[in-house]
Amino acid sequence: ENTSFTVPDLSGKNILIVEDDTIGMGMIVNLLKPSKCKIINAVNGKEAIEVIKANPETDIILMDLKMPVMDGFEAINLLRNDLNTKKIPILMVSSLNSNDDKVKALICGMSDFISKPFDHTELIIRVNSLLSLYIEFLQKEQELQEINDDLEIKVKEKLERRVSEIKLASIGEMAAGITHEINTPLTYIKGTMEMTRFDLEDMPDNNFKQ
């Protein structure tokens, strides 16, 4: 092991370890303790699914492949098909080293793989690396969401302004039409009254006698 290696500070991070072997579990827990992270554990895939539902803030999962009740392959597949857990990074920690197993794990949705027996420093580095990438991904996702929300607001405001402009234009046209309709009969009436007045002025005075 590299004694000069400094364990990263993972305080505030939640790590789920899924391992049916007590000794293997204890080894990983002892390795991660100095990083000040919160450690949650499960002894098989089925229990891991239940534990993670109770701890949705889990940041990373260290998963063994060969376990009773439910193996790592099935557990990963279920996690990747759940909207609440599909993005959580999963580090496969297993003694299964065949290419077929690795390919199968990748197809299921494994993020990274480390073989048993593993180098202690390498395990911590891989965990820290996956966590860093995951945090960066979440930040970028949040930024994109904020940009999308901002665009939606701007588009909505522009549409509202355009609708208001169209409404005002329609009201203006309607008002002009109504004014025209009102003015037309009034002009006609006014013209008729003027003509009648002229006719009356031209008529001679008539004195009606008894």
Salt bridges, closest charged atoms under 4 A:
GLU1 OE2 - HIS120 ND1 2.66
GLU19 OE1 - LYS116 NZ 2.61
GLU50 OE2 - LYS46 NZ 2.94
ASP64 OD2 - LYS116 NZ 3.62
ASP112 OD2 - ARG126 NH1 2.86
GLU122 OE2 - ARG126 NH2 2.80
GLU141 OE2 - LYS87 NZ 2.39
ASP150 OD2 - LYS154 NZ 3.43
GLU165 OE1 - ARG162 NH1 3.36
GLU194 OE1 - ARG197 NH2 3.01
GLU201 OE2 - ARG197 NH1 2.88
